Amino acid sequence: MKKMVTLVFALIVSVGTLQAQDFKGLDKSPLDLIEYPSSNKETSKSVRVLYSRPQLKGREFSSLVPDGKVWRLGANEATEVTFYVPMKMNGTQIAVGSYTLYALPQDGKMTFILNKATHVWGAYGYNQDLDVARITVPMTEASQSVEAFSMAFEKSSEGVNLQMGWGKHRMVLPFTK
């Protein structure tokens, strides 16, 4: 009888715990992951990017990504890039490992900054002393607008390009071998 009472009590506590569990709702800027090569059949990856995808929701790109201010290149946590093979960014050799990727818009151009810091929320703790490489590329304008900030890899003759778009703005960050 004592075992039965204990069992019933344990079941009541378990059911109560299951019903009391609160789960977090969907993130307003969902986390996304891209890899190169992107084929699921290809098991040997060269590079991976983990980033959050903010949405315009009627706002202007320039108000969300103001000129002269370091941007986390997405939302929430700063964008993180992992290299599985050595690569180069603007001629600088990049060792295998994980880095944070920031961006700095200025006068129709975007400076991409590869930084040693990882697991960083936003760009609030950006430390220029930890920069590994920088490259400035033009921002171009497309005819079609993209609501959610988006990234995709594209093979290039010298390595791989990280294509980015948000609103009508487009940027290409080249990584070479």
N, CA, C and O atoms as a DFTB+ gen file, in Angstrom:
708 C
 N C O
     1  1       0.828      -1.197       0.000
     2  2       0.000       0.000       0.000
     3  2       0.871       1.260       0.000
     4  3       0.578       2.236      -0.690
     5  1       1.949       1.213       0.791
     6  2       2.851       2.343       0.868
     7  2       3.488       2.622      -0.503
     8  3       3.653       3.778      -0.892
     9  1       3.846       1.543      -1.237
    10  2       4.425       1.688      -2.573
    11  2       3.420       2.299      -3.535
    12  3       3.786       3.108      -4.388
    13  1       2.154       1.916      -3.401
    14  2       1.098       2.430      -4.265
    15  2       0.892       3.924      -4.047
    16  3       0.738       4.671      -5.013
    17  1       0.887       4.367      -2.805
    18  2       0.717       5.785      -2.488
    19  2       1.899       6.579      -3.050
    20  3       1.712       7.661      -3.606
    21  1       3.113       6.043      -2.904
    22  2       4.306       6.701      -3.430
    23  2       4.231       6.815      -4.947
    24  3       4.566       7.861      -5.504
    25  1       3.800       5.761      -5.618
    26  2       3.674       5.754      -7.071
    27  2       2.645       6.786      -7.536
    28  3       2.903       7.526      -8.485
    29  1       1.499       6.843      -6.887
    30  2       0.449       7.797      -7.253
    31  2       0.957       9.231      -7.050
    32  3       0.743      10.101      -7.895
    33  1       1.632       9.460      -5.920
    34  2       2.180      10.792      -5.649
    35  2       3.193      11.191      -6.731
    36  3       3.171      12.327      -7.206
    37  1       4.070      10.279      -7.119
    38  2       5.074      10.544      -8.154
    39  2       4.409      10.860      -9.486
    40  3       4.864      11.757     -10.195
    41  1       3.349      10.149      -9.842
    42  2       2.637      10.415     -11.090
    43  2       1.978      11.792     -11.081
    44  3       2.012      12.501     -12.087
    45  1       1.385      12.172      -9.966
    46  2       0.734      13.479      -9.859
    47  2       1.761      14.595     -10.023
    48  3       1.522      15.562     -10.747
    49  1       2.905      14.459      -9.349
    50  2       3.962      15.463      -9.462
    51  2       4.482      15.532     -10.899
    52  3       4.721      16.624     -11.413
    53  1       4.658      14.387     -11.552
    54  2       5.158      14.352     -12.935
    55  2       4.194      15.029     -13.889
    56  3       4.615      15.840     -14.714
    57  1       2.916      14.717     -13.795
    58  2       1.910      15.306     -14.674
    59  2       1.828      16.809     -14.432
    60  3       1.722      17.582     -15.384
    61  1       1.875      17.228     -13.183
    62  2       1.831      18.648     -12.854
    63  2       3.026      19.392     -13.426
    64  3       2.893      20.520     -13.901
    65  1       4.178      18.770     -13.381
    66  2       5.388      19.383     -13.926
    67  2       5.288      19.513     -15.436
    68  3       5.671      20.545     -15.988
    69  1       4.782      18.489     -16.119
    70  2       4.641      18.534     -17.570
    71  2       3.674      19.636     -17.992
    72  3       3.919      20.340     -18.973
    73  1       2.587      19.785     -17.260
    74  2       1.608      20.796     -17.611
    75  2       2.093      22.204     -17.303
    76  3       1.633      23.158     -17.930
    77  1       3.009      22.358     -16.354
    78  2       3.484      23.674     -15.955
    79  2       4.623      24.183     -16.838
    80  3       5.006      25.348     -16.729
    81  1       5.168      23.339     -17.704
    82  2       6.308      23.741     -18.537
    83  2       5.900      24.818     -19.520
    84  3       4.939      24.654     -20.272
    85  1       6.638      25.928     -19.512
    86  2       6.410      27.002     -20.474
    87  2       7.515      26.954     -21.513
    88  3       8.696      26.894     -21.169
    89  1       7.134      26.980     -22.782
    90  2       8.102      26.979     -23.859
    91  2       8.158      28.373     -24.465
    92  3       7.140      29.053     -24.595
    93  1       9.361      28.784     -24.833
    94  2       9.579      30.084     -25.444
    95  2       8.900      30.124     -26.814
    96  3       8.915      29.133     -27.543
    97  1       8.316      31.248     -27.157
    98  2       7.697      31.420     -28.469
    99  2       8.762      31.553     -29.554
   100  3       9.957      31.541     -29.263
   101  1       8.329      31.676     -30.786
   102  2       9.254      31.827     -31.906
   103  2      10.005      33.143     -31.812
   104  3       9.441      34.164     -31.418
   105  1      11.262      33.115     -32.170
   106  2      12.102      34.301     -32.180
   107  2      11.668      35.216     -33.323
   108  3      11.337      34.742     -34.409
   109  1      11.671      36.519     -33.079
   110  2      11.279      37.469     -34.126
   111  2      12.327      37.549     -35.235
   112  3      12.013      37.906     -36.371
   113  1      13.567      37.214     -34.901
   114  2      14.658      37.160     -35.884
   115  2      15.259      35.764     -35.807
   116  3      16.229      35.546     -35.082
   117  1      14.690      34.815     -36.551
   118  2      15.094      33.416     -36.395
   119  2      16.556      33.160     -36.749
   120  3      17.129      33.809     -37.624
   121  1      17.133      32.207     -36.053
   122  2      18.501      31.782     -36.284
   123  2      18.556      30.941     -37.550
   124  3      17.662      30.135     -37.805
   125  1      19.609      31.131     -38.345
   126  2      19.770      30.358     -39.568
   127  2      21.226      29.930     -39.691
   128  3      22.111      30.498     -39.051
   129  1      21.457      28.931     -40.511
   130  2      22.784      28.372     -40.722
   131  2      22.958      28.092     -42.200
   132  3      22.088      27.498     -42.837
   133  1      24.100      28.529     -42.750
   134  2      24.433      28.180     -44.123
   135  2      25.825      27.564     -44.125
   136  3      26.662      27.889     -43.283
   137  1      26.061      26.674     -45.078
   138  2      27.351      26.003     -45.202
   139  2      27.769      25.961     -46.661
   140  3      26.943      26.028     -47.571
   141  1      29.082      25.847     -46.857
   142  2      29.583      25.647     -48.202
   143  2      30.546      24.471     -48.177
   144  3      31.422      24.421     -47.314
   145  1      30.409      23.529     -49.093
   146  2      29.300      23.399     -50.038
   147  2      27.986      23.105     -49.312
   148  3      27.969      22.523     -48.227
   149  1      26.902      23.519     -49.934
   150  2      25.594      23.414     -49.297
   151  2      24.929      22.056     -49.467
   152  3      23.959      21.757     -48.771
   153  1      25.421      21.244     -50.363
   154  2      24.823      19.934     -50.611
   155  2      24.913      19.049     -49.370
   156  3      25.973      18.929     -48.757
   157  1      23.794      18.436     -49.012
   158  2      23.780      17.501     -47.880
   159  2      24.613      16.261     -48.167
   160  3      25.051      15.577     -47.243
   161  1      24.832      15.969     -49.445
   162  2      25.631      14.799     -49.823
   163  2      27.113      15.048     -49.572
   164  3      27.882      14.109     -49.366
   165  1      27.511      16.325     -49.591
   166  2      28.910      16.693     -49.376
   167  2      29.174      16.748     -47.868
   168  3      28.642      17.614     -47.173
   169  1      29.988      15.833     -47.374
   170  2      30.248      15.769     -45.935
   171  2      31.420      16.650     -45.514
   172  3      31.540      16.989     -44.337
   173  1      32.270      17.021     -46.435
   174  2      33.439      17.844     -46.134
   175  2      33.089      19.307     -46.401
   176  3      33.021      19.721     -47.558
   177  1      32.869      20.085     -45.359
   178  2      32.490      21.492     -45.494
   179  2      33.730      22.380     -45.424
   180  3      34.717      22.024     -44.781
   181  1      33.677      23.522     -46.077
   182  2      34.772      24.491     -46.047
   183  2      34.500      25.612     -45.053
   184  3      35.400      26.053     -44.338
   185  1      33.243      26.072     -45.016
   186  2      32.891      27.215     -44.176
   187  2      31.411      27.141     -43.791
   188  3      30.579      26.626     -44.538
   189  1      31.111      27.668     -42.611
   190  2      29.734      27.693     -42.106
   191  2      29.479      29.054     -41.481
   192  3      30.369      29.624     -40.849
   193  1      28.267      29.581     -41.652
   194  2      27.869      30.847     -41.043
   195  2      26.592      30.622     -40.244
   196  3      25.627      30.036     -40.736
   197  1      26.605      31.096     -39.015
   198  2      25.457      31.040     -38.118
   199  2      25.030      32.485     -37.849
   200  3      25.811      33.279     -37.325
   201  1      23.782      32.823     -38.211
   202  2      23.326      34.208     -38.079
   203  2      21.828      34.266     -37.830
   204  3      21.099      33.316     -38.117
   205  1      21.376      35.401     -37.289
   206  2      19.941      35.629     -37.107
   207  2      19.441      36.533     -38.218
   208  3      20.181      37.369     -38.735
   209  1      18.156      36.355     -38.584
   210  2      17.595      37.007     -39.764
   211  2      16.542      38.058     -39.397
   212  3      15.351      37.750     -39.357
   213  1      16.975      39.299     -39.129
   214  2      15.990      40.348     -38.855
   215  2      15.159      40.643     -40.092
   216  3      15.560      40.347     -41.218
   217  1      13.995      41.234     -39.860
   218  2      13.087      41.577     -40.950
   219  2      12.850      43.084     -40.972
   220  3      12.890      43.742     -39.932
   221  1      12.607      43.614     -42.143
   222  2      12.410      45.058     -42.280
   223  2      11.123      45.528     -41.606
   224  3      11.137      46.532     -40.894
   225  1      10.026      44.832     -41.814
   226  2       8.724      45.186     -41.227
   227  2       8.395      46.667     -41.410
   228  3       7.987      47.352     -40.472
   229  1       8.587      47.146     -42.657
   230  2       8.244      48.529     -42.983
   231  2       9.314      49.550     -42.609
   232  3       9.146      50.739     -42.879
   233  1      10.388      49.118     -42.005
   234  2      11.457      50.034     -41.608
   235  2      12.484      50.174     -42.733
   236  3      12.536      49.348     -43.645
   237  1      13.274      51.197     -42.660
   238  2      14.315      51.458     -43.650
   239  2      15.626      50.802     -43.229
   240  3      15.978      50.798     -42.049
   241  1      16.339      50.251     -44.201
   242  2      17.651      49.646     -43.967
   243  2      18.569      50.623     -43.231
   244  3      19.248      50.241     -42.277
   245  1      18.590      51.886     -43.673
   246  2      19.500      52.886     -43.099
   247  2      19.201      53.179     -41.629
   248  3      20.097      53.587     -40.891
   249  1      17.953      52.977     -41.193
   250  2      17.638      53.199     -39.774
   251  2      18.045      51.992     -38.926
   252  3      18.319      52.129     -37.733
   253  1      18.081      50.826     -39.538
   254  2      18.476      49.613     -38.819
   255  2      19.985      49.385     -38.873
   256  3      20.566      48.798     -37.961
   257  1      20.610      49.854     -39.950
   258  2      22.048      49.687     -40.161
   259  2      22.619      51.064     -40.503
   260  3      22.916      51.337     -41.666
   261  1      22.776      51.934     -39.502
   262  2      23.208      53.303     -39.784
   263  2      24.681      53.395     -40.188
   264  3      25.524      52.644     -39.695
   265  1      24.971      54.327     -41.093
   266  2      26.345      54.590     -41.527
   267  2      27.242      54.896     -40.324
   268  3      26.852      55.601     -39.393
   269  1      28.449      54.344     -40.378
   270  2      29.450      54.654     -39.364
   271  2      29.346      53.885     -38.066
   272  3      30.143      54.110     -37.156
   273  1      28.376      52.976     -37.955
   274  2      28.227      52.191     -36.724
   275  2      28.453      50.714     -37.028
   276  3      27.912      50.185     -37.999
   277  1      29.253      50.050     -36.197
   278  2      29.515      48.624     -36.378
   279  2      28.208      47.860     -36.176
   280  3      27.497      48.069     -35.193
   281  1      27.910      46.983     -37.109
   282  2      26.672      46.186     -37.107
   283  2      27.031      44.724     -36.874
   284  3      28.051      44.245     -37.368
   285  1      26.206      44.026     -36.134
   286  2      26.429      42.608     -35.826
   287  2      26.186      41.696     -37.025
   288  3      26.363      40.483     -36.919
   289  1      25.792      42.247     -38.137
   290  2      25.523      41.525     -39.385
   291  2      24.383      40.518     -39.203
   292  3      24.523      39.328     -39.487
   293  1      23.274      41.031     -38.728
   294  2      22.096      40.211     -38.469
   295  2      21.385      40.778     -37.259
   296  3      21.304      41.994     -37.087
   297  1      20.866      39.890     -36.416
   298  2      20.182      40.302     -35.187
   299  2      20.658      39.407     -34.049
   300  3      21.326      38.395     -34.263
   301  1      20.299      39.803     -32.850
   302  2      20.621      39.021     -31.643
   303  2      22.131      38.821     -31.515
   304  3      22.889      39.790     -31.485
   305  1      22.564      37.557     -31.440
   306  2      24.001      37.294     -31.351
   307  2      24.678      37.757     -32.633
   308  3      24.083      37.737     -33.710
   309  1      25.933      38.174     -32.496
   310  2      26.685      38.569     -33.682
   311  2      26.886      37.346     -34.571
   312  3      26.970      36.218     -34.085
   313  1      26.961      37.580     -35.859
   314  2      27.152      36.509     -36.833
   315  2      28.481      35.811     -36.583
   316  3      29.512      36.456     -36.389
   317  1      28.438      34.478     -36.591
   318  2      29.641      33.687     -36.365
   319  2      29.960      32.864     -37.607
   320  3      29.086      32.216     -38.183
   321  1      31.229      32.903     -38.010
   322  2      31.677      32.138     -39.172
   323  2      32.736      31.153     -38.698
   324  3      33.622      31.499     -37.917
   325  1      32.630      29.918     -39.183
   326  2      33.601      28.872     -38.860
   327  2      34.232      28.394     -40.152
   328  3      33.540      28.016     -41.098
   329  1      35.562      28.417     -40.180
   330  2      36.319      27.917     -41.320
   331  2      36.846      26.530     -40.978
   332  3      37.469      26.339     -39.934
   333  1      36.598      25.570     -41.850
   334  2      37.072      24.202     -41.665
   335  2      38.337      23.933     -42.461
   336  3      38.994      22.907     -42.284
   337  1      38.670      24.871     -43.343
   338  2      39.905      24.826     -44.125
   339  2      40.489      26.233     -44.095
   340  3      39.742      27.203     -43.969
   341  1      41.814      26.364     -44.210
   342  2      42.394      27.712     -44.253
   343  2      41.889      28.466     -45.485
   344  3      41.783      27.899     -46.572
   345  1      41.584      29.738     -45.302
   346  2      41.127      30.590     -46.395
   347  2      41.766      31.953     -46.233
   348  3      42.488      32.198     -45.267
   349  1      41.500      32.839     -47.175
   350  2      41.988      34.210     -47.110
   351  2      40.816      35.173     -47.241
   352  3      39.834      34.915     -47.936
   353  1      40.963      36.295     -46.542
   354  2      40.006      37.391     -46.674
   355  2      40.834      38.635     -46.959
   356  3      41.605      39.085     -46.111
   357  1      40.673      39.186     -48.153
   358  2      41.418      40.371     -48.571
   359  2      42.931      40.156     -48.451
   360  3      43.669      41.062     -48.064
   361  1      43.380      38.939     -48.791
   362  2      44.797      38.617     -48.771
   363  2      45.335      38.166     -47.419
   364  3      46.467      37.689     -47.336
   365  1      44.544      38.310     -46.362
   366  2      44.972      37.887     -45.029
   367  2      44.626      36.417     -44.831
   368  3      43.480      36.016     -45.034
   369  1      45.607      35.615     -44.438
   370  2      45.394      34.193     -44.187
   371  2      44.514      34.020     -42.943
   372  3      44.788      34.597     -41.891
   373  1      43.462      33.222     -43.080
   374  2      42.544      32.945     -41.982
   375  2      42.733      31.483     -41.574
   376  3      42.560      30.575     -42.386
   377  1      43.086      31.271     -40.320
   378  2      43.295      29.914     -39.807
   379  2      41.958      29.224     -39.570
   380  3      40.932      29.876     -39.379
   381  1      41.987      27.907     -39.585
   382  2      40.809      27.111     -39.245
   383  2      40.332      27.536     -37.858
   384  3      41.138      27.706     -36.943
   385  1      39.019      27.705     -37.709
   386  2      38.457      28.104     -36.415
   387  2      37.224      28.962     -36.584
   388  3      36.748      29.175     -37.699
   389  1      36.707      29.457     -35.463
   390  2      35.494      30.284     -35.454
   391  2      35.832      31.732     -35.153
   392  3      36.737      32.038     -34.376
   393  1      35.072      32.620     -35.798
   394  2      35.269      34.057     -35.678
   395  2      33.907      34.738     -35.689
   396  3      32.904      34.146     -36.089
   397  1      33.888      35.997     -35.242
   398  2      32.692      36.822     -35.378
   399  2      32.873      37.683     -36.615
   400  3      33.967      38.172     -36.895
   401  1      31.775      37.862     -37.357
   402  2      31.795      38.674     -38.567
   403  2      30.911      39.898     -38.334
   404  3      29.699      39.779     -38.158
   405  1      31.530      41.062     -38.336
   406  2      30.821      42.329     -38.183
   407  2      30.811      43.057     -39.525
   408  3      31.496      42.665     -40.469
   409  1      30.019      44.123     -39.586
   410  2      29.990      44.964     -40.789
   411  2      29.917      46.423     -40.369
   412  3      29.354      46.767     -39.329
   413  1      30.500      47.264     -41.202
   414  2      30.504      48.703     -40.951
   415  2      30.103      49.415     -42.239
   416  3      30.920      49.543     -43.151
   417  1      28.839      49.886     -42.328
   418  2      28.400      50.594     -43.539
   419  2      28.909      52.036     -43.547
   420  3      28.956      52.699     -42.511
   421  1      29.287      52.503     -44.733
   422  2      29.752      53.880     -44.860
   423  2      29.684      54.300     -46.312
   424  3      30.363      53.721     -47.160
   425  1      28.875      55.299     -46.605
   426  2      28.833      55.916     -47.940
   427  2      28.641      54.912     -49.071
   428  3      29.383      54.949     -50.053
   429  1      27.671      54.023     -48.956
   430  2      27.367      53.079     -50.028
   431  2      28.321      51.907     -50.125
   432  3      28.273      51.142     -51.088
   433  1      29.182      51.759     -49.142
   434  2      30.100      50.617     -49.081
   435  2      29.914      49.900     -47.752
   436  3      29.382      50.463     -46.795
   437  1      30.362      48.650     -47.709
   438  2      30.283      47.884     -46.474
   439  2      31.668      47.325     -46.175
   440  3      32.258      46.640     -47.010
   441  1      32.181      47.614     -44.994
   442  2      33.440      47.032     -44.540
   443  2      33.105      45.832     -43.670
   444  3      32.429      45.954     -42.648
   445  1      33.585      44.677     -44.090
   446  2      33.390      43.461     -43.304
   447  2      34.600      43.263     -42.417
   448  3      35.739      43.437     -42.850
   449  1      34.344      42.896     -41.168
   450  2      35.389      42.760     -40.153
   451  2      35.338      41.353     -39.579
   452  3      34.325      40.947     -39.009
   453  1      36.424      40.612     -39.726
   454  2      36.545      39.288     -39.123
   455  2      37.281      39.484     -37.807
   456  3      38.379      40.041     -37.779
   457  1      36.671      39.022     -36.710
   458  2      37.151      39.307     -35.369
   459  2      37.305      38.015     -34.577
   460  3      36.503      37.096     -34.743
   461  1      38.314      37.928     -33.724
   462  2      38.597      36.716     -32.946
   463  2      37.547      36.400     -31.882
   464  3      37.426      35.249     -31.464
   465  1      36.796      37.390     -31.443
   466  2      35.790      37.155     -30.402
   467  2      34.708      36.216     -30.919
   468  3      34.357      36.266     -32.098
   469  1      34.186      35.377     -30.066
   470  2      33.057      34.516     -30.434
   471  2      32.031      34.529     -29.305
   472  3      32.321      34.983     -28.198
   473  1      30.844      34.034     -29.590
   474  2      29.740      33.983     -28.623
   475  2      29.443      35.380     -28.066
   476  3      29.370      35.590     -26.856
   477  1      29.275      36.325     -28.996
   478  2      29.066      37.728     -28.653
   479  2      27.627      38.102     -28.976
   480  3      27.115      37.748     -30.037
   481  1      26.971      38.820     -28.060
   482  2      25.615      39.286     -28.335
   483  2      25.709      40.706     -28.866
   484  3      26.254      41.595     -28.212
   485  1      25.169      40.906     -30.063
   486  2      25.189      42.229     -30.674
   487  2      26.587      42.674     -31.037
   488  3      27.499      41.859     -31.179
   489  1      26.746      43.991     -31.186
   490  2      28.058      44.562     -31.485
   491  2      28.522      45.447     -30.330
   492  3      29.490      46.197     -30.461
   493  1      27.829      45.354     -29.212
   494  2      28.107      46.239     -28.077
   495  2      29.502      46.023     -27.494
   496  3      30.132      46.967     -27.017
   497  1      29.982      44.780     -27.533
   498  2      31.300      44.482     -26.992
   499  2      32.377      44.398     -28.051
   500  3      33.442      43.831     -27.804
   501  1      32.120      44.958     -29.238
   502  2      33.099      44.893     -30.320
   503  2      34.429      45.483     -29.865
   504  3      34.479      46.583     -29.314
   505  1      35.509      44.735     -30.105
   506  2      36.849      45.162     -29.718
   507  2      37.744      45.122     -30.953
   508  3      38.100      44.046     -31.434
   509  1      38.106      46.296     -31.463
   510  2      38.907      46.388     -32.679
   511  2      40.271      45.709     -32.529
   512  3      40.857      45.285     -33.525
   513  1      40.773      45.603     -31.318
   514  2      42.068      44.947     -31.089
   515  2      42.032      43.464     -31.454
   516  3      43.082      42.852     -31.650
   517  1      40.847      42.884     -31.546
   518  2      40.704      41.459     -31.872
   519  2      40.449      41.225     -33.360
   520  3      40.215      40.089     -33.771
   521  1      40.490      42.286     -34.174
   522  2      40.266      42.146     -35.616
   523  2      41.361      41.295     -36.257
   524  3      42.541      41.429     -35.936
   525  1      40.944      40.421     -37.164
   526  2      41.853      39.553     -37.909
   527  2      42.033      40.082     -39.331
   528  3      43.147      40.113     -39.854
   529  1      40.923      40.499     -39.951
   530  2      40.970      40.980     -41.337
   531  2      39.790      41.904     -41.593
   532  3      38.761      41.832     -40.921
   533  1      39.964      42.766     -42.572
   534  2      38.900      43.681     -43.034
   535  2      38.930      43.739     -44.548
   536  3      39.969      43.571     -45.187
   537  1      37.741      43.985     -45.099
   538  2      37.637      44.232     -46.534
   539  2      36.432      45.142     -46.759
   540  3      35.385      44.965     -46.136
   541  1      36.588      46.110     -47.648
   542  2      35.491      47.016     -47.987
   543  2      35.010      46.681     -49.391
   544  3      35.802      46.595     -50.330
   545  1      33.699      46.494     -49.520
   546  2      33.084      46.144     -50.802
   547  2      31.935      47.117     -51.077
   548  3      31.372      47.692     -50.145
   549  1      31.591      47.301     -52.342
   550  2      30.454      48.169     -52.652
   551  2      29.132      47.496     -52.291
   552  3      28.989      46.276     -52.370
   553  1      28.174      48.331     -51.891
   554  2      26.793      47.848     -51.744
   555  2      26.096      48.187     -53.051
   556  3      26.160      49.323     -53.519
   557  1      25.440      47.213     -53.632
   558  2      24.696      47.459     -54.856
   559  2      23.206      47.444     -54.543
   560  3      22.785      47.023     -53.465
   561  1      22.421      47.908     -55.499
   562  2      20.972      47.945     -55.318
   563  2      20.313      47.007     -56.315
   564  3      20.631      47.017     -57.504
   565  1      19.396      46.201     -55.817
   566  2      18.651      45.255     -56.653
   567  2      17.251      45.798     -56.908
   568  3      16.790      46.700     -56.209
   569  1      16.594      45.253     -57.891
   570  2      15.222      45.680     -58.180
   571  2      14.227      45.042     -57.211
   572  3      13.196      45.631     -56.889
   573  1      14.547      43.838     -56.756
   574  2      13.666      43.126     -55.817
   575  2      14.108      43.381     -54.374
   576  3      15.302      43.434     -54.081
   577  1      13.141      43.537     -53.488
   578  2      13.437      43.739     -52.069
   579  2      13.345      42.404     -51.324
   580  3      12.470      41.584     -51.602
   581  1      14.254      42.205     -50.382
   582  2      14.261      41.007     -49.540
   583  2      13.831      41.434     -48.134
   584  3      14.495      42.269     -47.518
   585  1      12.741      40.881     -47.622
   586  2      12.199      41.267     -46.316
   587  2      13.114      40.860     -45.168
   588  3      13.391      41.674     -44.288
   589  1      13.583      39.628     -45.159
   590  2      14.435      39.130     -44.072
   591  2      15.887      39.122     -44.542
   592  3      16.182      38.677     -45.651
   593  1      16.785      39.610     -43.702
   594  2      18.206      39.586     -44.017
   595  2      18.592      38.163     -44.403
   596  3      18.270      37.214     -43.688
   597  1      19.277      38.015     -45.525
   598  2      19.567      36.686     -46.062
   599  2      21.008      36.562     -46.514
   600  3      21.621      37.524     -46.976
   601  1      21.544      35.336     -46.368
   602  2      22.893      35.016     -46.806
   603  2      22.871      33.715     -47.596
   604  3      22.037      32.841     -47.359
   605  1      23.805      33.602     -48.543
   606  2      23.961      32.372     -49.321
   607  2      25.387      32.319     -49.844
   608  3      25.985      33.349     -50.155
   609  1      25.923      31.112     -49.938
   610  2      27.255      30.928     -50.507
   611  2      27.146      30.657     -51.994
   612  3      26.196      30.031     -52.464
   613  1      28.155      31.148     -52.736
   614  2      28.241      30.913     -54.169
   615  2      29.700      30.626     -54.506
   616  3      30.598      31.376     -54.123
   617  1      29.918      29.552     -55.213
   618  2      31.272      29.195     -55.621
   619  2      31.832      30.280     -56.532
   620  3      31.121      30.824     -57.377
   621  1      33.116      30.590     -56.351
   622  2      33.793      31.530     -57.240
   623  2      35.028      30.844     -57.816
   624  3      35.404      29.760     -57.370
   625  1      35.646      31.461     -58.788
   626  2      36.826      30.854     -59.415
   627  2      37.999      30.765     -58.437
   628  3      38.888      29.931     -58.610
   629  1      38.006      31.620     -57.411
   630  2      39.121      31.647     -56.466
   631  2      38.764      31.096     -55.081
   632  3      39.631      31.024     -54.211
   633  1      37.514      30.711     -54.865
   634  2      37.092      30.226     -53.553
   635  2      35.580      30.210     -53.435
   636  3      34.895      29.462     -54.131
   637  1      35.070      31.052     -52.537
   638  2      33.624      31.112     -52.313
   639  2      33.241      32.540     -51.928
   640  3      33.963      33.220     -51.198
   641  1      32.085      32.979     -52.436
   642  2      31.560      34.297     -52.090
   643  2      30.387      34.144     -51.141
   644  3      29.527      33.284     -51.329
   645  1      30.361      34.988     -50.120
   646  2      29.220      35.058     -49.224
   647  2      28.337      36.195     -49.734
   648  3      28.681      37.370     -49.607
   649  1      27.184      35.822     -50.317
   650  2      26.221      36.783     -50.857
   651  2      25.267      37.195     -49.743
   652  3      24.786      36.345     -48.994
   653  1      24.988      38.501     -49.626
   654  2      24.068      38.991     -48.604
   655  2      23.081      39.968     -49.213
   656  3      23.421      40.713     -50.132
   657  1      21.862      39.965     -48.701
   658  2      20.857      40.900     -49.170
   659  2      19.865      41.240     -48.086
   660  3      19.478      40.390     -47.285
   661  1      19.453      42.505     -48.072
   662  2      18.409      42.964     -47.154
   663  2      17.807      44.210     -47.750
   664  3      18.522      45.146     -48.110
   665  1      16.488      44.225     -47.857
   666  2      15.845      45.295     -48.590
   667  2      16.310      45.184     -50.031
   668  3      16.290      44.098     -50.610
   669  1      16.727      46.294     -50.611
   670  2      17.257      46.264     -51.976
   671  2      18.790      46.278     -51.986
   672  3      19.403      46.338     -53.051
   673  1      19.402      46.224     -50.812
   674  2      20.864      46.262     -50.705
   675  2      21.461      44.868     -50.895
   676  3      20.954      43.884     -50.357
   677  1      22.545      44.799     -51.669
   678  2      23.247      43.542     -51.903
   679  2      24.732      43.753     -51.665
   680  3      25.285      44.798     -52.006
   681  1      25.375      42.744     -51.071
   682  2      26.808      42.786     -50.784
   683  2      27.403      41.416     -51.047
   684  3      26.729      40.397     -50.899
   685  1      28.669      41.397     -51.439
   686  2      29.369      40.139     -51.697
   687  2      30.699      40.179     -50.938
   688  3      31.506      41.090     -51.122
   689  1      30.907      39.178     -50.086
   690  2      32.150      39.052     -49.328
   691  2      32.923      37.855     -49.878
   692  3      32.500      36.713     -49.704
   693  1      34.066      38.112     -50.549
   694  2      34.827      36.994     -51.140
   695  2      35.812      36.371     -50.146
   696  3      36.522      37.071     -49.424
   697  1      35.831      35.053     -50.133
   698  2      36.847      34.278     -49.406
   699  2      37.607      33.482     -50.465
   700  3      37.003      32.836     -51.321
   701  1      38.930      33.533     -50.398
   702  2      39.744      32.845     -51.386
   703  2      40.573      31.769     -50.722
   704  3      40.758      31.760     -49.505
   705  1      41.073      30.850     -51.557
   706  2      41.900      29.761     -51.022
   707  2      43.367      30.104     -51.117
   708  3      44.215      29.307     -50.716
